């Protein structure tokens, strides 16, 4: 018997697992899958095993922060109904960019639904994604803020995990696509044009080696940790 989640996901073209991360857009998914593929070839570890899955909230204007809020609410409600009907238990968390919109909507989602908890059900990207040590919620939030205090206020997106030399080569080959840089405590957040973000994603897919994606691989391991999956043995 097919459950509500599976029926809904099939209509969206999502391949859901038992431990799922909803992200803002397709570029996030592409970077995470590229990191998974490169690490699997290097180490023979599949970071998407044990039911781990990641998918975008929607395409173009259907995605973004509003899409994560919408789909996370829908999926969690359906998953709850499926569990009550003795169907497969599935968990869904949301991952937001750490920018004004991401911070606002993550907070708003927790305020809208008291069952959604910050740093348990919704997470912000940080340069350092700390280990949970089995404890989520306020304690993990304190740990994340403490370990990233030197760059508090710095916006952060998945592209910011890419190494400096790879970004510089891309910018040299594609002038005019970088809008601005924000630097703090040795970390750099970059904003690209819409065309630039798409072109950067394709460039990374063609040029990146496993060492270029190490920070993204570590991000996946952190997400596995937060979802209660094995992460220590697969971590670089």
C-alpha positions, -999 to 999 in steps of 0.1 A, spaced: 0 0 0 14 34 -10 14 61 16 5 98 13 42 109 13 52 85 -15 22 94 -36 29 131 -32 66 127 -38 60 106 -70 40 135 -84 68 159 -77 95 136 -91 112 133 -57 130 101 -46 122 102 -9 139 81 17 134 77 55 157 106 64 151 135 41 165 171 37 145 197 18 167 224 3 159 257 -14 168 248 -51 182 225 -77 217 239 -74 219 228 -38 209 193 -48 234 193 -77 263 202 -54 253 177 -28 250 149 -54 283 158 -70 300 156 -36 284 123 -30 295 109 -63 331 120 -60 334 107 -25 319 74 -34 344 69 -62 372 79 -38 362 60 -7 336 35 -18 313 51 9 278 61 -3 267 92 17 231 87 4 227 52 19 206 42 50 176 61 36 192 95 33 178 117 6 179 153 -5 156 172 -29 147 207 -38 115 224 -26 107 234 -62 119 247 -95 127 283 -100 101 305 -82 84 274 -67 116 268 -46 135 291 -24 128 298 12 90 299 8 91 266 -10 110 250 19 85 263 43 55 251 22 69 216 14 83 209 48 49 216 64 31 195 39 55 165 41 57 165 78 19 164 81 17 136 55 44 117 72 26 120 105 -6 106 89 13 77 73 29 68 106 -5 68 123 -16 44 96 13 21 104 31 30 72 69 35 69 82 63 92 99 91 74 117 122 88 119 155 70 141 185 79 147 218 61 180 234 52 181 271 46 208 294 32 222 315 61 211 349 46 184 373 56 156 354 38 168 320 52 171 332 88 137 350 86 118 320 72 135 294 94 124 314 124 90 320 110 84 283 104 92 275 140 68 302 152 41 290 129 43 254 141 54 247 177 63 211 167 90 224 144 122 231 164 152 251 154 183 230 149 162 198 151 139 202 122 152 233 105 189 242 100 209 271 87 241 267 67 272 277 85 309 276 76 313 251 104 285 226 109 292 211 143 287 176 155 255 170 174 270 145 199 234 131 199 219 164 212 198 186 189 178 218 195 191 246 217 223 229 226 233 223 189 223 259 182 246 272 209 274 250 196 269 262 160 268 299 171 299 294 193 320 277 166 310 303 140 312 334 162 342 348 144 320 352 113 287 359 129 266 379 105 283 366 74 258 352 48 265 317 38 254 295 8 264 261 -4 287 277 -31 307 293 -3 320 258 7 339 257 -26 377 264 -25 392 298 -33 413 286 -62 384 269 -80 362 301 -76 391 323 -88 396 302 -119 359 304 -126 358 341 -122 388 346 -144 372 325 -172 338 342 -167 343 379 -160 313 400 -149 293 373 -132 305 380 -96 284 408 -80 302 412 -47 322 395 -20 317 397 18 347 387 39 350 380 75 375 361 96 391 344 66 357 333 52 342 347 20 306 348 8 301 356 -28 271 367 -47 268 359 -84 243 369 -110 216 343 -118 235 334 -149 266 332 -129 252 308 -104 241 284 -131 274 287 -150 293 281 -118 274 249 -111 282 235 -145 318 246 -142 322 228 -109 305 197 -122 331 196 -150 362 207 -132 359 197 -95 380 170 -79 371 153 -47 394 176 -27 374 206 -40 342 192 -26 355 181 9 336 208 27 304 198 9 311 162 18 315 172 54 282 191 52 264 159 41 280 140 70 267 167 94 232 164 79 234 126 84 245 132 120 215 155 126 192 128 111 206 101 134 224 82 106 260 68 107 284 96 98 317 90 116 328 60 94 321 78 62 335 112 71 367 124 52 
